[in-house]
Amino acid sequence: MKRFESLLAYVAAVALFAMMLLTCVDVVGRKLVGNSLPGAVELTEL
């Protein structure tokens, strides 16, 4: 059971990091380039 909990914690950490990275890239793209990533808000909401 401990191994399963560790796996779930790892998956949650990776998902959180991916959402953080997606948001950062979206904001930087919007501010510097004037273009945001298509679907970034929807993926973050999901």
C-alpha positions in Angstrom: 0.0 0.0 0.0 2.9 2.4 0.7 4.2 1.9 -2.8 0.8 2.8 -4.3 0.6 6.0 -2.1 4.1 7.0 -3.3 3.1 6.4 -6.9 0.0 8.6 -6.5 2.0 11.3 -4.8 4.5 11.2 -7.7 1.8 11.4 -10.3 0.1 14.4 -8.5 3.5 16.2 -8.2 4.2 15.7 -12.0 0.6 16.9 -12.9 1.0 20.0 -10.7 4.4 20.8 -12.2 3.0 20.4 -15.7 0.1 22.8 -14.9 2.5 25.3 -13.4 4.8 25.1 -16.5 1.9 25.5 -18.8 0.6 28.5 -17.0 4.1 30.1 -16.9 4.6 29.6 -20.7 1.1 30.9 -21.4 1.7 34.1 -19.4 5.1 34.7 -20.7 3.9 34.2 -24.3 1.0 36.5 -23.7 3.1 39.3 -22.2 6.2 39.1 -24.5 4.9 37.8 -27.8 1.3 38.8 -27.6 0.1 35.3 -28.2 -1.1 32.8 -25.7 -1.1 29.0 -26.0 -4.3 27.8 -27.6 -6.3 25.8 -25.1 -4.1 26.5 -22.1 -7.0 27.9 -20.0 -9.1 24.8 -20.8 -6.3 22.4 -19.9 -5.7 24.2 -16.6 -9.4 24.2 -15.8 -9.6 20.5 -16.6 
